[in-house]
Amino acid sequence: SAVSKMSAWQIIFEELKPLGMQIHKHIPDANPPVRHRTHAVNLIFKNNRCFLAMDSVPELAKDLEQLSWDKDQGIDKSDSLRSHLSDAFGYMVYQMFVPKQIAHHSQRALPSII
């Protein structure tokens, strides 16, 4: 929070500790770099490790199909309706599936989001 030097998650964990609850943190300390997250998403599709029923997730499908890189090599977020779902999907994919080699492979230029 703005007043505390602890993150919101740290505050939650501190409050739950006295209750004797077992806490397993599955939240990274920081978000992965955009290129690493994007590369992870590309890899799971390329390697057939993920299948999405695109009709069931039409907005995510639009994100994955329409997003591109901006001039600064970040994700173009000029359309306020785009990128939120694919960002969330990318965080999940990175957390669950990221191979250790992603950092190495992500240094190369990636021509598209998907």
PLY file of the C-alpha trace (Angstrom):
ply
format ascii 1.0
element vertex 114
property float x
property float y
property float z
element edge 113
property int vertex1
property int vertex2
end_header
0.00 0.00 0.00
1.08 3.63 -0.34
1.49 4.07 3.42
3.09 0.68 4.17
6.48 -0.50 2.99
4.92 -3.96 2.52
3.12 -5.13 -0.60
-0.58 -5.96 -0.43
0.31 -9.67 -0.50
2.81 -9.28 2.34
0.11 -7.61 4.45
-2.33 -10.45 3.70
0.25 -13.11 4.58
1.18 -11.31 7.82
-2.47 -11.13 8.84
-3.07 -14.83 8.12
0.06 -16.10 9.94
-1.38 -15.75 13.50
-4.39 -17.83 12.44
-2.08 -20.82 11.99
-2.92 -21.17 8.32
-0.39 -22.84 6.04
0.52 -20.31 3.40
2.08 -21.32 0.10
3.06 -18.39 -2.02
2.56 -18.94 -5.74
2.90 -15.29 -6.61
6.14 -14.03 -8.15
7.88 -11.08 -6.52
7.78 -9.26 -9.86
6.10 -9.66 -13.21
8.20 -11.30 -15.91
9.57 -9.10 -18.68
7.03 -8.62 -21.49
9.22 -10.43 -24.03
9.66 -13.44 -21.75
5.92 -13.67 -21.10
5.12 -13.29 -24.79
7.71 -15.87 -25.75
6.27 -18.31 -23.19
2.80 -17.94 -24.72
4.21 -18.42 -28.23
6.08 -21.54 -27.13
3.11 -23.30 -25.52
1.09 -22.87 -28.70
4.00 -23.78 -30.98
4.75 -26.93 -28.96
1.07 -27.93 -28.70
1.11 -27.63 -24.91
-2.04 -25.53 -24.90
-5.35 -25.59 -26.71
-7.93 -22.84 -26.44
-11.50 -23.19 -27.62
-11.39 -19.74 -29.18
-15.19 -19.57 -29.49
-15.36 -19.80 -25.68
-12.85 -16.98 -25.15
-13.52 -14.54 -27.99
-11.86 -11.51 -26.37
-8.70 -13.44 -25.55
-8.69 -14.75 -29.12
-8.91 -11.16 -30.42
-6.03 -10.12 -28.18
-3.83 -12.98 -29.34
-4.69 -12.35 -32.99
-4.58 -8.53 -33.05
-1.84 -7.38 -30.68
1.48 -6.30 -32.10
4.70 -4.70 -30.94
4.88 -0.93 -30.59
7.81 1.21 -31.73
9.54 0.71 -28.35
9.32 -3.10 -28.66
6.59 -3.34 -26.05
3.05 -4.51 -26.63
0.98 -1.89 -28.44
-1.69 -0.88 -25.93
-3.23 1.92 -27.97
-6.59 0.08 -28.10
-7.98 0.21 -24.54
-10.03 -2.94 -25.18
-6.97 -5.03 -26.02
-4.19 -6.65 -24.01
-5.80 -7.10 -20.59
-6.82 -10.71 -21.12
-3.68 -11.70 -22.98
-1.55 -10.07 -20.28
-3.34 -12.14 -17.61
-3.09 -15.27 -19.76
0.62 -14.59 -20.27
1.25 -14.24 -16.53
-0.46 -17.58 -15.91
1.41 -19.32 -18.74
4.73 -17.92 -17.59
4.11 -19.03 -14.01
2.95 -22.53 -14.98
4.95 -23.48 -18.06
8.00 -21.28 -18.50
11.12 -23.25 -19.41
14.44 -22.06 -18.01
15.67 -21.28 -21.53
13.09 -18.52 -22.08
15.45 -15.77 -20.94
18.01 -16.93 -23.50
15.55 -17.28 -26.38
13.75 -14.02 -25.61
16.84 -11.99 -26.45
16.13 -12.67 -30.13
13.67 -10.48 -31.99
10.17 -11.89 -32.04
8.29 -10.95 -35.22
4.78 -11.10 -33.77
2.81 -11.71 -30.61
1.49 -15.07 -31.84
0 1
1 2
2 3
3 4
4 5
5 6
6 7
7 8
8 9
9 10
10 11
11 12
12 13
13 14
14 15
15 16
16 17
17 18
18 19
19 20
20 21
21 22
22 23
23 24
24 25
25 26
26 27
27 28
28 29
29 30
30 31
31 32
32 33
33 34
34 35
35 36
36 37
37 38
38 39
39 40
40 41
41 42
42 43
43 44
44 45
45 46
46 47
47 48
48 49
49 50
50 51
51 52
52 53
53 54
54 55
55 56
56 57
57 58
58 59
59 60
60 61
61 62
62 63
63 64
64 65
65 66
66 67
67 68
68 69
69 70
70 71
71 72
72 73
73 74
74 75
75 76
76 77
77 78
78 79
79 80
80 81
81 82
82 83
83 84
84 85
85 86
86 87
87 88
88 89
89 90
90 91
91 92
92 93
93 94
94 95
95 96
96 97
97 98
98 99
99 100
100 101
101 102
102 103
103 104
104 105
105 106
106 107
107 108
108 109
109 110
110 111
111 112
112 113
